[in-house]
Amino acid sequence: MLDTPLTFTATPGLKDGTTILKLVGPVTLSTMFPLQAELRTLRPTVLILDFTDVPYIDSAGIGLFPSYFISAQGEGRTLLLAGLNHRVEAILGHTKIDTMIRTFPTVEEAEASL
């Protein structure tokens, strides 16, 4: 499971300026660099990261999201996380990232919050 590559696909959300980035696979030190490069180029008004198919995230992977969040917030953009499984949700809870970045059970609920 942890050797599985991480893939991602960006699609437009329901509202103008919203992008949904669907992640598939673990977000780890060995898989995160293409995602990190993508996050550096994405500048939508709202970015929803869909974690529905992310089985695991390690400490290196966790570090990607506060960095993007802080950069986005400074530019008036929004980052939301959706579809976290219990394992990923627990890790984000232990690191307190869930107090910084809003999370939602589904992408649909994240979009409805806008």
Number of C-alpha atoms within 10 A of each C-alpha: 8 15 10 13 14 20 18 16 11 16 11 14 17 12 11 10 13 21 23 23 23 20 19 18 21 25 28 21 14 16 19 22 15 12 17 16 10 14 16 11 8 15 17 17 15 22 25 24 23 25 25 18 16 20 17 20 20 16 13 13 19 19 15 16 19 14 14 18 18 16 16 19 12 10 11 10 18 22 23 20 23 22 22 22 15 11 13 20 17 13 17 20 12 10 11 11 17 15 10 12 16 13 22 17 15 16 22 13 13 19 20 10 9 9
